[in-house]
């Protein structure tokens, strides 16, 4: 008689194989893309691309190439470490060991579940710590971008941990409580709570959280303020204020952004940006950001995030009740809770962690779709900026930012499709007037 192969094709084993294959395939794909990027950038290091020869010095182009290659090589090591750590948490039993240890110490209950989430975050943070330190104090330092001190870095770390505890644990406790008490549709209530929390965070972040890390001073340049205010009035955009952030305390990189939601919206300029750009160029950069609001890119992204998170919570609601979801990923769940009404230690924190660990492994292959959508939005914002401000100023500002941030002008085209949320310089500037040579 033929052997019984039902066990061989169990859902648990199928998930194990699917997860392992996706993990390996995703790593190989990202490693291949990064290797292409390294080779392509290094190959074009010796000469500035023809459209930029009059505006980009060879030395700046070579610095950007070296910086890009150095970051990419370090990224390969981070990817390898991240893959190994993920494998360790799941199929090699790391999460199961942590969960069983805390069950032995605390028993089942809310305290054990919150302890599991906190311990997981702490261990993961400690694993990532050497890479973070290297990136800040070695890689960024080598290319002249790091401005932070070890004392400031430690202060930021402690503040982040405190905020994570004060904000993260209560919202986690609320979601875990809903998972345990709100019935089979708990995921819908949890999704509503999560969305409400994110909207609230958008309102309170500019006023209460961001000032814990940076100083925000009102824009004092009256001429620039008048110019920017006139632009916003032309575009029908209202903001609570124009602020300058002391970004130079930590990095030489420059940026500008909108923050907040509704009446709490703010325009924030890095002090490094104002030092590098002329008033016309600042206006053009701001016009680009206003283009995102004009085309409702922010709203569309929020709606997309709401839809994806709803699908995620629904999937978690189903998976959390399946024993094979746990066993297939190397974790021993409290099966009595899943298959009967017998009280047992809850699996809710385990389900949350496993879901957050597994989802990126399968969604990495969707990266080109999201990147393409983001690049399209950037083109639309550029087009709007050229209607409201000088296209030549926008092109000039982008060139300065590419140079000052050491962004390569010659990325690998395939790497761009997967990883670039903004179009490469050659594609963006091809649609703009040629800036005057200075």
Phi, psi and omega per residue, in radians:
X1 nan 2.555 -3.131
X2 -1.172 2.577 -3.137
X3 -1.218 2.603 3.105
X4 -1.309 1.997 -3.097
X5 -1.843 0.211 -3.088
X6 -1.070 -0.657 3.137
X7 -1.149 -0.609 -3.088
X8 -1.148 -0.465 -3.100
X9 -1.976 0.539 3.128
X10 -1.174 2.715 3.083
X11 -1.000 -0.611 -3.136
X12 -1.087 -0.842 3.139
X13 -1.172 -0.649 3.122
X14 -1.076 -0.730 3.120
X15 -1.162 -0.719 3.107
X16 -0.997 -0.835 -3.121
X17 -1.164 -0.745 -3.130
X18 -1.111 -0.746 -3.136
X19 -1.132 -0.799 -3.127
X20 -1.091 -0.758 3.141
X21 -1.143 -0.757 3.133
X22 -1.143 -0.663 3.134
X23 -1.121 -0.810 3.136
X24 -1.179 -0.780 -3.127
X25 -1.097 -0.732 3.131
X26 -1.124 -0.724 3.118
X27 -1.129 -0.791 -3.137
X28 -1.095 -0.690 3.123
X29 -1.103 -0.851 -3.120
X30 -1.150 -0.651 3.112
X31 -1.164 -0.696 3.113
X32 -1.125 -0.772 3.128
X33 -1.105 -0.743 3.135
X34 -1.150 -0.684 3.095
X35 -1.109 -0.689 3.061
X36 -1.060 -0.764 -3.140
X37 -1.065 -0.778 -3.142
X38 -1.069 -0.842 -3.104
X39 -1.137 -0.745 -3.077
X40 -1.160 -0.797 -3.130
X41 -1.160 -0.754 3.130
X42 -1.104 -0.649 -3.120
X43 -1.142 -0.541 -3.101
X44 -1.763 0.278 -3.064
X45 -1.203 -0.530 -2.938
X46 -1.390 -0.218 -3.112
X47 -2.543 2.467 3.099
X48 -1.292 2.370 3.102
X49 -0.970 2.539 -3.022
X50 -0.879 -0.760 -3.107
X51 -1.147 -0.226 -3.033
X52 -2.027 0.104 -3.010
X53 -1.072 -0.564 -3.108
X54 -1.490 -0.234 -3.057
X55 -1.985 -0.383 -3.066
X56 -2.039 1.983 3.099
X57 -1.101 2.582 3.141
X58 -1.023 -0.676 -3.125
X59 -1.080 -0.726 3.121
X60 -1.173 -0.680 3.103
X61 -1.097 -0.729 -3.139
X62 -1.217 -0.635 3.068
X63 -1.084 -0.757 3.123
X64 -1.088 -0.705 3.116
X65 -1.112 -0.803 -3.125
X66 -1.123 -0.705 3.135
X67 -1.135 -0.773 3.132
X68 -1.085 -0.785 -3.127
X69 -1.145 -0.735 3.139
X70 -1.092 -0.765 3.112
X71 -1.126 -0.686 -3.124
X72 -1.170 -0.733 3.112
X73 -1.117 -0.718 3.081
X74 -1.146 -0.620 3.098
X75 -1.084 -0.605 3.077
X76 -1.072 -0.749 3.113
X77 -1.133 -0.727 3.116
X78 -1.105 -0.696 3.114
X79 -1.105 -0.757 3.134
X80 -1.104 -0.771 3.113
X81 -1.117 -0.777 -3.135
X82 -1.077 -0.696 3.109
X83 -1.139 -0.754 3.127
X84 -1.125 -0.733 3.136
X85 -1.126 -0.749 3.118
X86 -1.081 -0.744 3.088
X87 -1.099 -0.681 3.118
X88 -1.139 -0.697 3.117
X89 -1.147 -0.611 -2.987
X90 -1.759 -1.578 -2.961
X91 -1.147 -0.435 3.134
X92 -1.564 -0.011 2.941
X93 1.624 0.189 -3.102
X94 -1.116 -0.802 -3.141
X95 -1.173 -0.666 3.105
X96 -1.100 -0.745 3.124
X97 -1.090 -0.775 3.131
X98 -1.095 -0.757 -3.127
X99 -1.128 -0.805 -3.120
X100 -1.142 -0.640 3.113
X101 -1.104 -0.784 -3.140
X102 -1.231 -0.539 3.049
X103 -1.121 -0.733 3.120
X104 -1.118 -0.624 -3.089
X105 -1.420 -0.711 -2.973
X106 -2.000 -0.211 -3.016
X107 1.284 -3.122 3.116
X108 -1.448 2.648 3.129
X109 2.524 3.123 -3.096
X110 -1.070 -0.699 -3.121
X111 -1.064 -0.735 3.133
X112 -1.161 -0.684 -3.117
X113 -1.172 -0.775 3.097
X114 -1.147 -0.633 3.086
X115 -1.111 -0.652 3.114
X116 -1.114 -0.791 3.119
X117 -1.098 -0.771 -3.111
X118 -1.178 -0.740 -3.137
X119 -1.147 -0.688 3.094
X120 -1.071 -0.816 3.140
X121 -1.095 -0.685 -3.128
X122 -1.158 -0.809 -3.139
X123 -1.114 -0.770 3.113
X124 -1.072 -0.706 3.116
X125 -1.109 -0.701 3.120
X126 -1.163 -0.637 3.107
X127 -1.146 -0.675 -3.112
X128 -1.383 -0.258 -3.011
X129 -0.998 -0.846 -3.138
X130 -1.036 -0.699 3.142
X131 -1.148 -0.700 3.120
X132 -1.118 -0.767 3.118
X133 -1.102 -0.756 3.140
X134 -1.096 -0.778 -3.100
X135 -1.085 -0.705 -3.085
X136 -1.355 -0.880 -2.943
X137 -1.711 -0.080 3.070
X138 -2.069 -1.057 -3.051
X139 -1.180 -0.944 3.134
X140 -1.151 -0.598 3.125
X141 -1.141 -0.710 -3.096
X142 -1.056 -0.603 -3.083
X143 -1.752 0.186 3.004
X144 1.401 0.330 -3.107
X145 -1.705 -0.516 -3.067
X146 -1.279 2.229 3.077
X147 -2.077 -0.106 -3.062
X148 -1.404 2.744 3.055
X149 -1.837 2.861 3.114
X150 -1.074 -0.643 3.131
X151 -1.111 -0.784 3.130
X152 -1.160 -0.682 3.125
X153 -1.085 -0.769 3.108
X154 -1.132 -0.672 3.103
X155 -1.081 -0.768 3.093
X156 -1.070 -0.718 -3.132
X157 -1.100 -0.787 -3.129
X158 -1.147 -0.720 3.101
X159 -1.102 -0.728 3.141
X160 -1.112 -0.730 3.120
X161 -1.134 -0.715 3.133
X162 -1.141 -0.768 3.102
X163 -1.116 -0.711 3.108
X164 -1.052 -0.649 3.120
X165 -1.246 -0.831 -3.062
X166 -1.236 -0.538 -3.106
X167 -1.772 -0.774 -3.039
X168 -1.200 -0.777 -3.082
X169 -1.126 -0.769 3.104
X170 -1.068 -0.736 3.138
X171 -1.201 -0.618 3.073
X172 -1.134 -0.734 3.121
X173 -1.083 -0.698 3.139
X174 -1.136 -0.736 3.124
X175 -1.163 -0.743 3.112
X176 -1.092 -0.672 3.106
X177 -1.109 -0.745 3.093
X178 -1.111 -0.695 3.120
X179 -1.049 -0.597 -3.084
X180 -1.577 -0.294 -2.999
X181 -2.206 -0.270 -2.984
X182 -1.634 0.187 3.079
X183 1.354 -2.861 -3.020
X184 -1.209 -0.366 3.112
X185 -1.717 0.446 3.135
X186 -0.990 -0.589 -3.047
X187 -1.118 -0.529 3.125
X188 -1.239 -0.747 3.071
X189 -1.132 -0.712 3.138
X190 -1.142 -0.659 3.092
X191 -1.099 -0.766 3.104
X192 -1.067 -0.719 3.099
X193 -1.110 -0.757 -3.112
X194 -1.133 -0.736 3.129
X195 -1.156 -0.734 3.103
X196 -1.080 -0.690 3.113
X197 -1.105 -0.749 -3.139
X198 -1.144 -0.685 3.103
X199 -1.158 -0.726 3.098
X200 -1.098 -0.698 -3.136
X201 -1.094 -0.643 3.116
X202 -1.111 -0.527 -3.134
X203 -1.389 -0.756 -3.018
X204 -1.515 -0.355 -3.071
X205 -1.013 -0.874 -3.072
X206 -1.078 -0.589 -3.011
X207 -1.579 -0.638 -2.976
X208 -1.981 -0.521 -3.040
X209 -1.716 -0.907 -3.112
X210 -0.971 -0.703 3.134
X211 -1.138 -0.232 3.068
X212 -1.225 -0.384 -3.059
X213 -1.939 -0.497 -3.089
X214 -2.406 2.781 3.038
X215 -1.652 2.370 3.137
X216 -2.105 2.001 3.129
X217 -1.927 2.466 3.061
X218 -1.011 2.491 3.106
X219 -1.055 2.128 -3.034
X220 -1.694 -0.360 -3.133
X221 -1.212 1.801 -3.042
X222 -1.096 -0.672 3.141
X223 -1.130 -0.814 3.125
X224 -1.163 -0.671 3.123
X225 -1.066 -0.766 3.129
X226 -1.111 -0.694 -3.124
X227 -1.149 -0.780 -3.123
X228 -1.190 -0.711 3.133
X229 -1.108 -0.717 3.104
X230 -1.100 -0.694 3.103
X231 -1.073 -0.824 -3.111
X232 -1.124 -0.642 3.103
X233 -1.145 -0.698 3.094
X234 -1.083 -0.601 -3.073
X235 -1.563 -0.037 3.142
X236 1.190 0.603 -3.089
X237 -1.988 2.295 3.115
X238 -1.995 2.361 3.109
X239 -2.292 2.712 -3.119
X240 -1.267 -0.423 3.141
X241 3.131 2.880 3.057
X242 -1.930 2.153 -3.019
X243 -2.249 2.661 3.045
X244 -1.979 2.213 -3.118
X245 -1.801 2.467 -3.115
X246 -1.413 1.056 3.130
X247 -1.084 -0.425 -3.106
X248 -1.174 -0.232 3.080
X249 -1.119 -0.491 -3.046
X250 -2.009 -0.579 -3.013
X251 -2.669 2.692 3.058
X252 -1.523 -0.092 3.096
X253 -1.157 2.573 -3.089
X254 -1.980 2.664 -3.127
X255 -2.894 2.931 2.970
X256 -2.588 2.587 -3.082
X257 -2.784 2.842 2.954
X258 -1.739 2.547 3.078
X259 -2.445 2.769 3.132
X260 1.660 -3.115 -3.047
X261 -2.569 2.440 3.128
X262 1.076 -2.262 -3.104
X263 -1.244 -0.200 -3.096
X264 -1.596 0.138 -3.111
X265 -1.112 2.423 3.083
X266 -2.288 2.641 2.970
X267 -1.808 2.184 -3.080
X268 -2.133 2.213 3.045
X269 -1.920 2.345 2.945
X270 -1.193 2.491 3.083
X271 -1.085 -0.529 3.100
X272 -1.135 -0.602 3.134
X273 -1.158 -0.766 -3.106
X274 -1.165 -0.486 3.112
X275 -1.311 -0.470 -3.017
X276 -1.640 -0.461 -3.003
X277 -1.949 2.645 3.024
X278 -1.330 2.861 3.101
X279 -0.972 -0.700 3.114
X280 -1.116 -0.661 3.126
X281 -1.227 -0.660 3.069
X282 -1.083 -0.756 3.111
X283 -1.041 -0.732 -3.118
X284 -1.157 -0.709 3.111
X285 -1.112 -0.752 3.112
X286 -1.134 -0.654 3.104
X287 -1.077 -0.634 3.068
X288 -1.067 -0.807 3.132
X289 -1.109 -0.671 3.086
X290 -1.133 -0.494 3.072
X291 -1.048 -0.608 3.102
X292 -1.119 -0.660 3.105
X293 -1.268 -0.678 3.137
X294 -1.038 -0.741 -3.132
X295 -1.528 0.104 3.112
X296 1.020 0.588 3.110
X297 -1.108 -0.672 -3.124
X298 -1.119 -0.788 3.126
X299 -1.108 -0.754 3.139
X300 -1.092 -0.691 3.129
X301 -1.191 -0.652 3.100
X302 -1.126 -0.769 3.111
X303 -1.085 -0.736 3.086
X304 -1.074 -0.736 3.117
X305 -1.113 -0.714 3.111
X306 -1.060 -0.790 -3.105
X307 -1.135 -0.793 -3.138
X308 -1.130 -0.704 3.135
X309 -1.188 -0.607 3.070
X310 -1.100 -0.780 3.088
X311 -1.088 -0.672 3.122
X312 -1.135 -0.781 3.119
X313 -1.137 -0.675 3.106
X314 -1.106 -0.760 3.103
X315 -1.097 -0.737 3.110
X316 -1.112 -0.668 3.116
X317 -1.037 -0.647 3.119
X318 -1.381 -0.815 -3.068
X319 -1.128 -0.600 -3.078
X320 -1.123 -0.315 3.129
X321 -1.710 0.092 -3.109
X322 -1.827 2.030 3.141
X323 -0.984 -0.626 -3.090
X324 -1.173 -0.376 3.095
X325 -1.107 -0.640 3.136
X326 -1.409 -0.923 -3.055
X327 -1.143 -0.554 3.123
X328 -1.218 -0.265 -3.137
X329 -2.001 0.347 2.984
X330 1.461 0.387 -3.093
X331 -2.173 2.432 3.059
X332 -1.618 1.912 3.128
X333 -1.475 2.999 2.995
X334 -1.472 1.590 -2.976
X335 -1.129 -0.517 -3.125
X336 -1.033 -0.629 -3.135
X337 -1.215 -0.468 -3.072
X338 -1.495 -0.523 -2.987
X339 -1.981 -0.078 -3.128
X340 -2.693 -3.084 3.113
X341 -1.643 0.169 -3.135
X342 -1.224 2.211 3.126
X343 -1.039 2.448 3.119
X344 -2.721 2.980 3.080
X345 -1.069 2.281 -3.114
X346 -1.174 2.631 3.137
X347 -1.799 0.138 -2.947
X348 -1.093 -0.792 3.124
X349 -1.126 -0.665 3.071
X350 -1.051 -0.795 -3.127
X351 -1.067 -0.766 3.120
X352 -1.026 -0.859 -3.083
X353 -1.138 -0.792 -3.132
X354 -1.081 -0.722 -3.129
X355 -1.108 -0.780 3.140
X356 -1.153 -0.535 3.110
X357 -1.310 -0.647 -2.971
X358 -1.500 -0.662 -3.025
X359 -0.965 -0.809 3.138
X360 -1.066 -0.459 -3.137
X361 -1.138 -0.635 -3.102
X362 -1.609 -0.432 -3.092
X363 -1.565 -0.099 -3.131
X364 -1.036 -0.484 -3.095
X365 -1.338 -0.157 3.079
X366 -1.585 -0.040 -3.068
X367 -0.928 -0.725 -3.129
X368 -1.055 -0.577 -3.130
X369 -1.163 -0.824 -3.136
X370 -1.189 -0.664 3.131
X371 -1.151 -0.703 3.132
X372 -1.119 -0.729 3.121
X373 -1.092 -0.746 3.137
X374 -1.116 -0.734 3.133
X375 -1.134 -0.644 3.100
X376 -1.108 -0.705 3.092
X377 -1.091 -0.667 3.128
X378 -1.131 -0.715 3.087
X379 -1.077 -0.730 3.138
X380 -1.133 -0.687 3.114
X381 -1.177 -0.657 3.066
X382 -1.067 -0.779 -3.116
X383 -1.095 -0.710 3.110
X384 -1.137 -0.726 -3.139
X385 -1.052 -0.659 -3.122
X386 -1.264 -0.308 3.033
X387 -1.416 -0.520 -3.036
X388 -1.758 -0.315 -3.105
X389 -2.527 -3.026 -3.098
X390 -1.364 2.185 3.069
X391 -1.139 -0.616 3.103
X392 -1.145 -0.668 3.090
X393 -1.154 -0.662 3.115
X394 -1.131 -0.768 3.114
X395 -1.095 -0.750 3.126
X396 -1.107 -0.732 3.127
X397 -1.105 -0.744 -3.142
X398 -1.104 -0.722 3.117
X399 -1.085 -0.738 3.111
X400 -1.104 -0.731 -3.120
X401 -1.191 -0.665 3.072
X402 -1.069 -0.757 -3.123
X403 -1.199 -0.848 -3.069
X404 -1.189 -0.524 3.115
X405 -1.619 0.047 3.141
X406 0.953 0.819 3.074
X407 -1.568 2.235 -3.059
X408 -1.172 2.497 3.065
X409 -1.548 -0.103 -3.041
X410 -2.254 1.054 3.097
X411 -1.285 2.770 3.082
X412 -1.218 2.281 -3.073
X413 -1.050 -0.647 -3.135
X414 -1.250 -0.697 3.084
X415 -1.058 -0.685 3.124
X416 -1.026 -0.763 -3.081
X417 -1.076 -0.528 -3.107
X418 -1.581 -0.634 -2.877
X419 -2.079 -0.302 -3.037
X420 -1.547 2.014 3.039
X421 -1.401 -0.338 3.073
X422 -2.013 2.521 3.117
X423 -1.112 2.614 3.057
X424 -1.071 2.786 -3.063
X425 -0.984 -0.730 -3.076
X426 -1.054 -0.673 -3.116
X427 -1.316 -0.673 -3.116
X428 -1.227 -0.817 -3.041
X429 -1.285 -0.366 3.088
X430 -1.119 -0.368 -3.132
X431 -1.684 0.036 -3.063
X432 -2.028 2.777 3.024
X433 -1.087 2.593 3.101
X434 -1.253 2.129 3.140
X435 -1.163 2.582 3.133
X436 -1.158 2.452 3.122
X437 -1.270 2.273 3.137
X438 -2.164 nan nan
